Structure formats: structure tokens, C-alpha cells
């Protein structure tokens, strides 16, 4: 069960970005360094289902209580959609490729430690 208190800063910002409009996302991302955008994007792609009570708590923490009050999904597809809407194409593509690469590496790394008998 997801708990607001246990969310990291990048996770909280990622949830906020999923809930915001395109224009609001652009305004925020314009203020961030590329390293911060990568961190938030990675967090966004790994969040999974986000219950409405978490969305509400995050929005309230950022003084945006009227944004959304329904469940969201933080995954690679939604992260890609947001990045392509708000970043220049080469920058979005670079971050998306890094996220996909890290996921692929993580999956193969996990499978590598499983015994052949189990597989």
C-alpha cells in the first residue's frame, strides 16, 4: 500500500506531473536541470498505480488541491507521453531511451540471478 510519507521528493513531483496539465508541466520542467528531469522521469516510470488519496495528498502538499482526485498510473508509457509533450524531441528521446535501458538492464539483472531450474 502506497503511503504519502514514504514517497521521495522525485516520486512526489512525478505524481504531481502526472496530475498537471501540459502547460503546468512545461512551466515546471523549464525550471529544472536535466538531471532533475531524469530523476523525476525515472520515478514516474516506476510508480505503478497511484491511488486517488495519494494524488490528493501530493497535490495538497504542492498547494494544488483542485487538480485531480482520481487514480493515476506511473509507467513508461505515461512518462513517455508527458516527456514528448513538454520537451524538445531529442531531449525527450534521450531520457526515454535511458529509462527503457535501465528497465531492460534491471529485468535481465534480476533474471540472471535466478537458477536455471527455476526458469
C-alpha positions as CSV (number, residue, x, y, z in Angstrom):
1,X,0.0,0.0,0.0
2,X,1.5,3.3,-1.1
3,X,2.0,5.8,1.7
4,X,2.5,9.6,1.2
5,X,5.1,9.8,4.0
6,X,7.3,7.2,2.3
7,X,7.4,8.9,-1.1
8,X,10.6,10.5,-2.1
9,X,10.9,14.0,-3.5
10,X,11.2,12.8,-7.1
11,X,8.2,10.5,-6.6
12,X,6.1,13.3,-5.3
13,X,7.0,15.6,-8.2
14,X,6.4,12.7,-10.6
15,X,2.9,12.2,-9.2
16,X,2.2,16.0,-9.5
17,X,3.4,16.0,-13.1
18,X,1.1,13.1,-13.9
19,X,-1.8,15.1,-12.5
20,X,-1.0,18.5,-14.0
21,X,-1.9,20.0,-17.4
22,X,0.6,20.2,-20.2
23,X,1.1,23.9,-19.7
24,X,1.8,23.5,-16.0
25,X,4.2,20.7,-16.7
26,X,6.1,22.8,-19.2
27,X,6.4,25.6,-16.6
28,X,7.8,23.3,-14.0
29,X,10.2,21.4,-16.4
30,X,11.5,24.8,-17.7
31,X,12.8,25.5,-14.2
32,X,14.6,22.1,-13.8
33,X,18.0,20.9,-14.7
34,X,18.3,17.8,-17.0
35,X,19.5,15.7,-14.0
36,X,16.3,16.6,-12.1
37,X,14.1,15.8,-15.1
38,X,15.8,12.4,-15.5
39,X,15.3,11.7,-11.8
40,X,11.6,12.7,-11.9
41,X,11.0,10.8,-15.1
42,X,12.6,7.6,-13.8
43,X,10.5,7.9,-10.6
44,X,7.4,8.5,-12.8
45,X,8.0,5.4,-14.9
46,X,8.4,3.2,-11.8
47,X,5.4,4.4,-9.7
48,X,2.8,2.0,-10.9
49,X,-0.8,2.5,-9.8
50,X,-1.3,5.7,-7.7
51,X,-4.5,5.8,-5.6
52,X,-6.5,8.9,-5.6
53,X,-5.8,9.6,-1.9
54,X,-2.1,9.8,-2.7
55,X,-2.8,12.1,-5.7
56,X,-4.8,14.3,-3.4
57,X,-2.1,14.3,-0.7
58,X,0.6,15.2,-3.2
59,X,-1.5,17.9,-4.8
60,X,-2.3,19.4,-1.4
61,X,1.4,19.3,-0.5
62,X,2.2,21.4,-3.6
63,X,-0.8,23.8,-2.9
64,X,-2.6,22.4,-5.9
65,X,-5.7,20.9,-4.2
66,X,-8.1,21.3,-7.2
67,X,-6.1,19.3,-9.8
68,X,-7.4,15.7,-9.8
69,X,-9.0,13.4,-7.4
70,X,-8.7,10.0,-9.2
71,X,-6.2,7.2,-9.6
72,X,-3.2,7.6,-11.9
73,X,-0.7,5.3,-13.3
74,X,3.0,5.9,-13.3
75,X,4.6,3.8,-16.0
76,X,6.9,4.1,-19.0
77,X,4.1,4.8,-21.4
78,X,2.7,7.7,-19.4
79,X,6.2,9.0,-18.8
80,X,7.0,8.9,-22.5
81,X,3.7,10.7,-23.3
82,X,4.4,13.5,-20.9
83,X,8.0,13.9,-22.0
84,X,7.2,14.0,-25.7
85,X,4.5,16.7,-25.0
86,X,6.7,19.0,-23.0
87,X,10.4,18.5,-24.0
88,X,12.1,19.0,-27.3
89,X,12.1,15.7,-29.2
90,X,15.9,14.9,-29.0
91,X,15.9,15.6,-25.2
92,X,12.7,13.5,-24.7
93,X,14.0,10.7,-26.8
94,X,17.3,10.6,-24.8
95,X,15.6,10.4,-21.4
96,X,13.1,7.8,-22.7
97,X,15.9,5.6,-24.1
98,X,17.7,5.9,-20.7
99,X,14.6,4.8,-18.8
100,X,14.0,1.9,-21.2
101,X,17.6,0.8,-21.0
102,X,17.6,0.8,-17.2
103,X,14.4,-1.2,-17.1
104,X,15.8,-3.7,-19.5
105,X,19.1,-3.9,-17.5
106,X,17.1,-4.4,-14.3
107,X,15.0,-7.1,-15.7
108,X,17.9,-9.1,-17.2
109,X,19.9,-8.5,-14.0
110,X,17.1,-10.0,-12.0
111,X,16.7,-13.0,-14.3
112,X,20.5,-13.5,-14.2
113,X,20.4,-14.4,-10.5
114,X,17.5,-16.9,-10.8
115,X,18.7,-20.5,-11.1
116,X,18.1,-22.3,-14.4
117,X,16.0,-24.9,-12.5
118,X,13.5,-22.3,-11.5
119,X,13.3,-20.8,-15.0
